[in-house]
Amino acid sequence: MNNQFYVNLRSIILFGFAFLMSALIYTGQIQYYIAPQMMKFMYFATVTFFVLGIIQLFRSEDSEEHCLCGHDHQETRHPFMRFIVYSLFILPLMTGFVFPEKVLDSSMAQKKGVSLNGSVKPKGQQAPQENSDSSTPNADEFLEDPEGYMEELEDEVSETSSTPTNDDGIYDYDEYYADIADEYKNKDKIIVTDDNYATLVDTLSIFLNEFQGKTIEIEGFVYRESDMNQDEFVIARFMMTCCSADTSVIGTMAKGTELHTIEDDQWVRVTGSISKTKYNDSTIPLIQVTDVERIESPESPYVYQDIGIFN
């Protein structure tokens, strides 16, 4: 095969990726892979692949071999090496067209684990400190830059003193959640939707005492831990922040007399009153179920946490 064949092959690969992304966007299956706030980058990448494919299509073998820059840009002529290099692009492309999209279910939830407190972390659960050979790292930091160390210490103290906590003192949280709590605390019924799911579940965990006794309506798929009773299950959702790689599982425990008739992975709409319970030495929200309804799985099985960086 001459070099012009490989020039054309690269053009086909570029067009292939452009068509693959276009198909995912058109069918809506792109939602299985990335969060909505990332769509602008998908549009940009799709257009870029199309443009590069057109440019590559009109390139000739001579234009690659004679660039007059004084360097040899020819790729290896060894057939096996060429096969390996092009396979790195062709195989993922074929996989995208051939293999069906799979929606995550409770089997993946079992592997990932389910957070029953939303995405918020209790106070004191900080990232582990890096290993250090020094037994007095704070003193070393002070001696290295006394003024910088004191300024940083003052900022930390100021931030800590101005950061509110809920009435149990369990969580540190942003003022954003306090505003959400104020918005919903006077409502008798809290309806959790796809758009507010992550925000409300987090707020409910932080201000659990304030929300006790209120009626809540929430949808999700049924998931049970091995140590749960048959009259208990978790109403769970997969939450995506950026892409499918960072997907986590958040949920709310529910308890009721009719729940033993609901199978795992069944999508349900649950209505009940908010209370709290202890599970694995943690205080978590609990829904005392008054009504449970089997529903069809939604068009988008995921909820999204907007981190605000790409808006």
MITOR-300058 format. One line per 3 residues: their letters; for each residue x, y, z of C-alpha. Coordinates in steps of 0.02 Angstrom, whole numbers, plus 50000, padded with zeros to 5 digits. Each point is the difference from the previous one (the first is absolute). Last residue first. Layout:
! residues N
A = X Y Z | ... .
//
This chain:
! residues 311
NFI = 48951 51378 51653 | 50155 49889 49995 | 50056 50016 50181 .
GID = 49826 50001 50078 | 50012 49832 50088 | 49828 49951 49936 .
QYV = 49956 49831 50073 | 49901 49898 49877 | 49864 49871 50016 .
YPS = 50007 49841 49897 | 49874 49879 49927 | 49953 50120 49859 .
EPS = 49842 49946 49909 | 49927 49947 50166 | 49974 49819 50054 .
EIR = 49817 49956 50000 | 49907 50017 50164 | 49949 49890 50147 .
EVD = 49908 50099 50133 | 50033 50008 50186 | 49889 50089 50126 .
TVQ = 50013 50034 50187 | 50186 49968 50016 | 50094 50055 50155 .
ILP = 50147 50080 49911 | 50163 49992 50096 | 50139 50130 50002 .
ITS = 50168 49943 50071 | 50087 49999 50169 | 50159 49899 49984 .
DNY = 50059 49850 50102 | 49974 49882 49852 | 49819 50056 49989 .
KTK = 49910 50103 50132 | 49831 50074 49959 | 49916 50162 49951 .
SIS = 49827 50059 49952 | 49922 50069 49843 | 49820 49956 49960 .
GTV = 49948 49898 49850 | 49977 49993 49812 | 50100 49883 49890 .
RVW = 50005 49993 49811 | 50079 49837 49944 | 50120 49928 49872 .
QDD = 50030 49814 50025 | 50186 49960 50009 | 49972 49886 50152 .
EIT = 49824 49930 50016 | 49856 50083 50093 | 49883 49884 50098 .
HLE = 50103 50019 50160 | 49963 50186 49994 | 49819 49981 50054 .
TGK = 50022 50030 50187 | 50113 50150 49983 | 50178 50062 50017 .
AMT = 50101 50112 49885 | 50186 50041 49997 | 50055 50143 49889 .
GIV = 50123 49985 49858 | 50162 50052 49919 | 50103 49897 49880 .
STD = 50157 50072 49920 | 50049 50031 49819 | 50176 50070 49978 .
ASC = 50045 49893 49849 | 49829 50031 49921 | 50042 50182 49970 .
CTM = 50004 50169 50088 | 49897 49997 50160 | 49892 49847 49975 .
MFR = 49880 49937 50133 | 49927 49826 49988 | 49836 49993 50092 .
AIV = 49938 49899 50148 | 49843 49973 50101 | 50076 49885 50131 .
FED = 49902 49855 50070 | 49913 49944 50157 | 49852 49884 50037 .
QNM = 50105 49850 49948 | 50128 50041 50133 | 50170 50070 49954 .
DSE = 50164 49909 50034 | 50035 49952 49819 | 49976 50178 49939 .
RYV = 49845 50031 49898 | 49976 50106 49844 | 49838 50059 49922 .
FGE = 50009 50125 49858 | 49955 50182 50022 | 49859 50123 50027 .
IEI = 49962 50118 50145 | 49850 50077 50086 | 50026 50072 50174 .
TKG = 49881 50045 50140 | 50072 50099 50145 | 50014 49920 50172 .
QFE = 50186 50028 50017 | 50065 50138 49885 | 50079 50111 50133 .
NLF = 50087 49854 50085 | 50074 49940 49836 | 50083 50163 49955 .
ISL = 50162 49930 49927 | 49927 49838 49932 | 49847 50086 49926 .
TDV = 50110 50132 49918 | 50106 49866 49916 | 49847 49907 49937 .
LTA = 49924 50165 49943 | 50151 50055 49899 | 50031 49832 49918 .
YND = 49818 49979 49947 | 49959 50179 49946 | 49991 49975 49811 .
DTV = 49949 49817 50003 | 49856 50042 50115 | 49973 49989 50188 .
IIK = 49830 50064 50058 | 50001 50066 50178 | 49829 50014 50081 .
DKN = 49952 50113 50146 | 50107 50144 49938 | 50066 50123 50127 .
KYE = 50171 49919 50011 | 50021 49993 49811 | 50076 50168 49954 .
DAI = 50091 50021 50166 | 50083 49830 49974 | 50055 50051 49825 .
DAY = 50077 50160 50069 | 50092 49901 50134 | 50063 49883 49866 .
YED = 50077 50143 49902 | 50079 50068 50159 | 50126 49858 49980 .
YDY = 50010 49859 50123 | 50093 49928 50147 | 49908 49851 50066 .
IGD = 49965 49912 50165 | 49968 50149 50113 | 49828 49929 50041 .
DNT = 49920 50169 49969 | 50081 50016 49830 | 50168 50084 49984 .
PTS = 50046 50172 49939 | 50170 50049 49929 | 50051 50172 50061 .
STE = 50110 49941 50143 | 50084 49869 49891 | 50036 50123 49859 .
SVE = 50075 50127 50119 | 50107 49869 50085 | 50062 49933 49832 .
DEL = 50038 50176 49936 | 50096 50041 50159 | 50103 49841 49982 .
EEM = 50042 50041 49818 | 50057 50174 50050 | 50104 49928 50142 .
YGE = 50085 49874 49886 | 50036 50130 49866 | 50082 50116 50127 .
PDE = 50106 49862 50078 | 50060 49922 49835 | 50123 49855 50022 .
LFE = 49998 50006 50190 | 49810 49991 50002 | 49994 49853 49879 .
DAN = 50128 49905 50104 | 49900 50033 50157 | 49842 49935 49919 .
PTS = 50090 49844 49933 | 50067 49949 50171 | 50038 49813 49990 .
SDS = 50081 50025 49829 | 50010 49855 49879 | 49833 50046 49926 .
NEQ = 49859 49895 49932 | 49862 50103 49923 | 49854 50040 50113 .
PAQ = 49843 49900 49978 | 49853 50092 49920 | 49878 50065 50128 .
QGK = 49858 49907 50081 | 49999 50110 50156 | 49828 50069 49971 .
PKV = 49883 49884 49907 | 50008 49994 49811 | 49865 50058 49880 .
SGN = 49961 49902 49841 | 49834 49929 50057 | 49995 49933 50177 .
LSV = 49947 49822 49956 | 50152 49977 49888 | 49989 49836 49905 .
GKK = 50145 49885 49961 | 50094 49990 49836 | 49991 49812 49978 .
QAM = 49823 49983 50068 | 49944 50149 49898 | 50070 49915 49845 .
SSD = 49890 49849 50033 | 49858 50120 50039 | 49995 50066 49822 .
LVK = 50106 50101 49879 | 49928 50026 49826 | 50091 49909 49862 .
EPF = 50030 50071 49827 | 50012 49868 49865 | 50167 49945 49925 .
VFG = 50023 50019 49812 | 50018 50186 49961 | 50105 50053 50149 .
TML = 50101 49839 49996 | 50043 50030 49817 | 50072 50171 50043 .
PLI = 50095 49931 50150 | 50075 49866 49885 | 50044 50119 49857 .
FLS = 50105 50123 50101 | 50124 49887 50089 | 49987 49882 49851 .
YVI = 50082 50135 49893 | 50160 49994 50102 | 50007 49811 50017 .
FRM = 49972 49969 49813 | 50131 50129 49954 | 50124 49913 50114 .
FPH = 49962 49833 49918 | 50016 50068 49823 | 50173 50079 50029 .
RTE = 50002 50157 49894 | 50023 50113 50151 | 49925 50172 49985 .
QHD = 50082 50130 49888 | 50029 50167 50084 | 50187 50012 49961 .
HGC = 50064 50171 50050 | 50074 50145 49899 | 49840 50101 50000 .
LCH = 49972 49987 49812 | 49828 49915 50027 | 50036 49871 49867 .
EES = 49936 49829 50055 | 49834 50057 50071 | 49951 50113 49854 .
DES = 50056 49864 49879 | 49879 49872 50072 | 49856 50117 49973 .
RFL = 49887 50096 50116 | 49823 50031 49944 | 49921 49869 50113 .
QII = 50107 50055 50148 | 49926 50174 49994 | 49824 49929 49989 .
GLV = 50031 49883 50146 | 50076 50141 50102 | 49844 50104 49973 .
FFT = 49883 49857 50046 | 50102 49956 50155 | 49997 50182 50056 .
VTA = 49812 50012 49977 | 49974 49847 50111 | 50125 50062 50130 .
FYM = 49914 50170 50016 | 49829 49922 50017 | 50066 49879 50131 .
FKM = 50082 50143 50095 | 49836 50094 50007 | 49917 49841 50065 .
MQP = 50103 50000 50161 | 49868 50091 50102 | 49877 49862 49955 .
AIY = 50101 49864 50089 | 50094 49871 49898 | 49992 49815 49956 .
YQI = 49823 49933 50010 | 49931 50170 49948 | 50087 49977 49831 .
QGT = 49862 49876 49961 | 49888 50145 49949 | 49977 49926 49826 .
YIL = 50065 50156 49912 | 50145 50028 50122 | 50058 49819 49992 .
ASM = 49985 50000 49810 | 50099 50162 49984 | 50135 49928 50114 .
LFA = 50015 49846 49890 | 49994 50102 49839 | 50145 50111 50057 .
FGF = 50099 49849 50060 | 49977 49915 49832 | 50043 50159 49903 .
LII = 50168 50003 50089 | 50028 49815 49967 | 49955 50020 49816 .
SRL = 50124 50144 49982 | 50136 49896 50080 | 49962 49861 49876 .
NVY = 50016 50122 49854 | 50179 50044 50051 | 50032 49816 50032 .
FQN = 49948 49955 49822 | 50104 50144 49931 | 50153 49920 50080 .
NM = 49995 49854 49881 | 49936 49826 50043 .
//
